[in-house]
Structure formats: C-alpha cells, structure tokens
Amino acid sequence: MLLFGSQPGEAAEKLHVVTSIFPLYDFTRQVGGERVEVKLLLPPGIEAHGFSPTPRDLVTVSQADLFFYTSRFLEPWAEAVVSAMGREQGRVVEVGREIIAQQVKNHKADRDHSGHGGIDPHIWLDPLNAVEMVNVISNILIKMDPDNGGFYRQNRKAYVEKLYEFDRETGKSLRNCRLKTIVSGGHFAFGPFAERYGLKAVSPFKGYSPNGQPSPRAIAALVDNIQNTGSRVIFHEELVQPKIARVIAEETGAKLLLLHGIHNVSRDELERGETWLSLMKKNVENLKQGLQCQ
C-alpha cells in the first residue's frame, strides 16, 4: 500500500506514473519533483506516431499508479493501455481531452494551418495549451496524493510562470519577421504553435502518419513557395530521416534546420537533460533564422 502521508521515521513511497510521450513525461517531472517517479513509455529515439506497446509495456503500465496520454488522435494505441489498467479505476488520464474537445467545438478541424484537415493532435506545442496540460497533471497528482498537495501546487505555480514567460518572449521574437510562413519538409506538427503566433505553415504531407508520402505536385508546390518568397530555410522533423526536406533543399538551395516537435527525444537528448522548454527555445532560435526575424 502506498504511504503518501508518512509519519516521522516512515519512508513515503512515491507515486509511480507512466506517460506516453515526452511532453507529458517532462510536465509530470516538473510538477511531481521528487514525490513522483516518472517513466516514459516510448523508448528514446522511437518515433511516436508509429509506436505500438509491447506486452511488457502493458505490464509496466498496469503496475503504475497513473498513466498519462495526450489523446486518442495522437496515441490510438493507448486504448490497449486503457484496457490493461482499467478505465473505471480512474488511473488512466487523457490529459488533452478538454483541449481537443474545444478544438472540435471551434471547427479548427476544418481550417487548421497545416492544410491537412482533421484534428491536429500536437497541442503541447502551444504554450498556453501546455499550461492547461500542466494544470490537469497537477490536479490529478493532488487528488492521488492530497497530503503533498501544497508541494505540487508550488511546483505547478513556478513552472507555469516559466511557460507564460516563454510565451511572452516568443511573441516578441516572432513579431518582426520578414517571412510569415513556416516551410516544412516533414509531417508538420506546428499548427497550434503557428496559430498562436500569427504564422502560417506549409508541408507537402497530408495528415500526420509517418508512413504517408507526399505527391510530386505537393513537392513542386513547396519548391515554388520557397522560390517565390525568398525563403532560405526548410525545416525538418526529429527522429525521422529528412528525405523529402533534403530533396527540396537541394532543388532550392535552402538550408535544413530542425523544428523539434518534442513527441519524443533521442537518447543523447535525454542524457543531456533536454526539457520541453529547452527544446522549444531552440525551435524559436531556428524559426527566427528561417523566418528572417529582426
């Protein structure tokens, strides 16, 4: 039995939380601190969209106190985890449920900036959505471990302040840019981010499946976009070979730059201690260069 409110001399056992993707892993660490042991279900370097949990993964999550995932749109495989843990026990939390519901309500599915249509599941890339996700995680931790509620609230407050500061600084950094269109050669994840900062985004891919392939017409249209706008950068995604982006770069003379969607991280990034904030700050620096910001 877990001893969340321990007496003097007793060792309080930590909450054990498993998360589906890296943003949830990092947000939980920020709020939970030393009171929570967090495990990332995705192995380092594995691309999130094509992931499928193994029987061992199902055992791991079934033994945890909580499992956090974003939404059924990003992690359709999470239903298997839900079945393993038992939805009725309240141990499985769809952290992005309310954000996705609002997205549907606002009909963003019909006008998302990536031009793909459908629900854009990459909600964590908008800092204000990240704040909402942190609040959901914090509330669940407090519910599970009320004796340490003050600790979680304090951590949440400090981290949310950092997220708001990042949002303000990003708005300033991307305010005066010659270009307003993010040109991506990969499966574009930055629709929510682009909308937040008044930008547009183009990609030759339709949808978010890593197995999809762009049409020659879509690639040609992207080449024309680069040539017509004078863009000197094409962005590529993490953990995927940038084959299409490289072809377009060779055709146009554009430079390749990483725009990290933070679905997951490489082993090197994990060992370096990269966080949502550190990776997003690097994204902003690359965007400033790609969009020719003053």
ROMIBA-33953 format. One line per 10 residues: their letters; for each residue x, y, z of C-alpha. Coordinates in Angstrom, 2 decimals. Last residue first. Example, Ala and Ser with C-alpha at 12.3 -4.5 7.8 and 13.67 -1.06 7.14 Angstrom:
sa) 13.67:-1.06:7.14  12.30:-4.50:7.80
END
This chain:
qcqlgqklne) 14.80:41.13:-36.67  13.25:37.92:-37.91  14.34:36.21:-41.11  11.66:33.49:-40.94  14.26:30.71:-41.00  16.67:32.40:-38.58  13.99:33.40:-36.09  12.45:29.95:-36.52  15.76:28.30:-35.61  16.02:30.38:-32.43
vnkkmlslwt) 12.38:29.63:-31.61  12.96:25.90:-32.01  15.96:26.07:-29.68  13.71:27.71:-27.06  11.18:24.93:-27.60  13.83:22.29:-26.94  14.94:23.90:-23.68  11.35:24.45:-22.52  10.15:20.91:-23.20  13.25:19.59:-21.47
egreledrsv) 16.70:18.36:-22.50  18.70:16.69:-19.76  21.76:15.86:-21.83  21.04:12.16:-21.27  17.56:12.54:-22.76  18.90:14.46:-25.74  21.55:11.80:-26.34  18.95:9.03:-26.10  16.84:10.80:-28.68  13.70:12.64:-27.70
nhighllllk) 9.98:12.05:-28.16  6.95:13.91:-29.43  9.04:17.06:-28.99  8.01:18.51:-32.41  11.57:19.71:-32.97  11.96:22.10:-35.87  15.41:21.22:-37.20  17.01:23.35:-39.90  17.94:22.46:-43.48  19.30:25.28:-45.64
agteeaivra) 17.66:26.22:-48.91  19.48:25.83:-52.23  16.18:25.30:-54.00  16.42:21.82:-55.51  18.93:20.51:-52.97  16.79:21.81:-50.12  13.68:20.24:-51.66  15.38:16.85:-51.86  16.68:17.20:-48.30  13.24:18.08:-46.97
ikpqvleehf) 11.82:15.00:-48.69  14.42:12.67:-47.22  14.53:14.18:-43.73  15.26:10.87:-41.92  12.87:10.83:-38.98  13.76:11.23:-35.29  13.04:14.99:-35.31  11.26:16.96:-38.01  12.61:19.05:-40.88  12.52:22.77:-41.62
ivrsgtnqin) 13.32:24.42:-44.94  15.38:27.58:-44.86  16.36:30.30:-47.38  12.88:31.65:-48.03  12.79:34.07:-50.95  9.02:34.01:-51.08  8.61:32.88:-54.68  11.44:30.33:-54.67  10.39:28.76:-51.39  6.73:28.58:-52.39
dvlaaiarps) 7.60:27.17:-55.81  9.58:24.35:-54.17  6.61:23.69:-51.89  4.28:23.48:-54.87  6.65:21.04:-56.58  6.59:18.81:-53.51  2.80:18.85:-53.44  2.64:18.02:-57.17  5.07:15.13:-56.71  2.67:13.71:-54.12
pqgnpsygkf) 3.67:13.44:-50.48  4.15:10.04:-48.82  2.38:8.72:-45.74  4.08:6.23:-43.41  4.85:8.77:-40.69  1.09:9.41:-40.43  0.30:13.04:-39.65  -2.12:14.06:-42.37  -1.26:15.21:-45.86  2.41:15.81:-46.47
psvaklgyre) 3.89:18.52:-48.70  4.05:20.95:-45.76  3.03:24.58:-45.34  2.65:26.67:-42.20  1.20:30.08:-41.42  2.10:32.43:-38.59  0.06:34.57:-36.21  1.87:33.48:-33.06  -0.71:31.11:-31.53  -1.80:29.82:-34.93
afpgfafhgg) 1.72:28.77:-35.78  2.09:26.94:-32.45  -1.20:25.08:-32.88  -0.24:24.07:-36.45  3.32:23.11:-35.55  3.28:19.37:-36.16  4.05:19.25:-39.87  4.85:15.85:-41.26  8.14:16.82:-42.87  9.55:19.22:-45.45
svitklrcnr) 8.37:22.21:-43.50  8.08:25.81:-44.68  6.97:28.09:-41.85  5.18:31.05:-43.42  5.31:34.58:-42.01  8.50:35.84:-43.66  10.14:39.20:-43.00  9.82:38.69:-39.25  9.02:41.34:-36.66  6.74:39.68:-34.11
lskgterdfe) 8.49:36.33:-33.85  10.87:37.23:-31.00  8.27:39.30:-29.10  5.68:36.54:-29.16  8.35:34.03:-28.18  9.31:36.14:-25.16  5.71:36.36:-23.95  5.07:32.62:-24.42  8.34:31.70:-22.70  7.37:33.90:-19.74
ylkevyakrn) 3.97:32.20:-19.57  5.66:28.80:-19.55  8.10:29.87:-16.84  5.21:31.12:-14.67  3.52:27.76:-15.22  6.61:26.07:-13.81  6.68:28.05:-10.56  2.93:27.71:-9.98  2.95:23.99:-10.72  5.83:23.37:-8.33
qryfggndpd) 4.03:25.24:-5.53  0.78:23.43:-6.22  2.52:20.04:-6.18  4.19:20.73:-2.81  0.97:22.08:-1.32  -0.89:18.96:-2.36  1.51:16.66:-0.54  -1.09:15.19:1.79  -3.51:15.11:-1.16  -1.59:12.37:-3.04
mkilinsivn) -3.88:10.93:-5.71  -6.06:14.03:-5.97  -3.02:16.30:-5.83  -1.35:14.29:-8.59  -4.52:14.52:-10.69  -4.77:18.28:-10.23  -1.12:18.75:-11.17  -1.47:16.74:-14.37  -4.54:18.72:-15.45  -2.80:22.02:-14.63
vmevanlpdl) 0.28:21.00:-16.60  -1.94:20.20:-19.58  -3.61:23.60:-19.37  -0.24:25.34:-19.24  0.96:23.33:-22.24  -2.13:24.50:-24.12  -0.99:28.05:-23.40  2.50:27.17:-24.63  1.15:25.93:-28.00  3.39:22.99:-28.90
wihpdigghg) 1.53:20.73:-26.44  -1.49:20.52:-28.77  0.10:18.36:-31.42  -3.15:16.46:-32.06  -4.35:18.49:-35.05  -7.82:17.10:-35.69  -8.71:16.71:-39.33  -7.75:18.90:-42.24  -4.27:18.74:-43.72  -3.82:22.39:-44.57
shdrdakhnk) -1.15:22.84:-41.93  -2.99:25.90:-40.69  -6.02:24.03:-39.37  -9.22:25.14:-41.02  -11.74:22.32:-40.97  -10.55:20.66:-37.77  -10.49:24.07:-36.16  -14.25:23.87:-36.01  -14.28:25.75:-32.70  -16.07:22.88:-31.00
vqqaiiergv) -13.56:20.37:-32.36  -10.65:22.35:-30.96  -12.51:22.75:-27.68  -12.87:18.98:-27.41  -9.16:18.58:-28.21  -8.26:20.95:-25.38  -10.64:19.18:-22.99  -9.22:15.73:-23.74  -5.53:16.69:-23.72  -4.58:14.88:-20.50
evvrgqergm) -6.40:11.64:-21.25  -5.88:10.19:-17.77  -5.79:6.48:-16.91  -5.86:5.59:-13.21  -9.51:6.48:-12.77  -10.33:2.93:-11.71  -13.11:2.61:-14.28  -10.67:2.77:-17.19  -8.99:-0.48:-16.25  -5.22:-0.68:-16.48
asvvaeawpe) -4.82:-3.16:-19.35  -7.85:-1.88:-21.24  -6.59:1.69:-21.02  -3.20:0.51:-22.26  -4.79:-1.09:-25.30  -6.76:2.09:-25.88  -3.45:3.96:-25.84  -2.67:2.54:-29.29  -4.65:5.39:-30.83  -1.98:7.74:-29.46
lfrstyffld) -2.22:11.07:-31.30  -5.95:11.11:-32.02  -6.83:9.08:-28.91  -5.48:11.91:-26.82  -2.49:13.03:-24.77  -1.59:10.11:-22.51  -0.99:9.87:-18.76  -0.94:6.51:-16.95  -1.24:6.52:-13.18  -0.47:4.29:-10.19
aqsvtvldrp) 1.73:2.01:-12.27  1.61:-1.80:-12.33  -0.72:-1.96:-15.34  1.60:0.49:-17.11  4.58:-1.82:-16.89  2.58:-4.95:-17.76  1.25:-3.25:-20.88  4.78:-2.24:-21.84  5.92:-5.87:-21.45  3.14:-6.96:-23.80
tpsfghaeig) 4.56:-4.46:-26.32  3.09:-1.03:-26.99  2.86:0.16:-30.62  4.73:3.22:-31.82  4.29:4.51:-35.36  3.22:8.02:-34.43  5.73:8.44:-31.60  9.04:7.99:-33.39  11.43:5.94:-31.24  14.69:7.66:-30.29
pplllkvevr) 14.41:7.05:-26.57  11.92:4.25:-25.77  8.33:5.49:-25.61  6.74:4.57:-22.28  8.42:7.41:-20.42  8.64:6.57:-16.71  8.01:9.03:-13.90  8.72:8.52:-10.20  6.84:11.18:-8.26  7.49:12.93:-4.94
eggvqrtfdy) 10.96:14.02:-6.01  9.55:16.56:-8.44  5.91:15.96:-9.29  5.19:19.22:-11.10  8.27:19.46:-13.31  8.58:15.70:-13.66  4.96:15.43:-14.77  5.46:18.17:-17.37  8.57:16.37:-18.67  6.90:12.99:-19.08
lpfistvvhl) 3.79:14.60:-20.56  5.96:16.41:-23.11  7.93:13.20:-23.81  5.13:10.89:-24.88  3.01:8.11:-23.35  3.48:8.74:-19.66  3.89:6.24:-16.82  3.46:7.45:-13.23  4.54:5.80:-9.98  3.67:7.90:-6.94
keaaegpqsg) 6.50:7.75:-4.47  6.60:5.78:-1.25  6.89:7.76:1.96  9.60:6.28:4.15  8.48:6.22:7.76  10.55:7.72:10.56  8.18:10.58:11.13  4.74:9.63:9.77  4.01:9.21:6.08  1.29:10.89:4.06
fllm) 1.70:9.18:0.68  2.21:5.67:2.07  1.31:3.46:-0.88  0.00:0.00:0.00
END
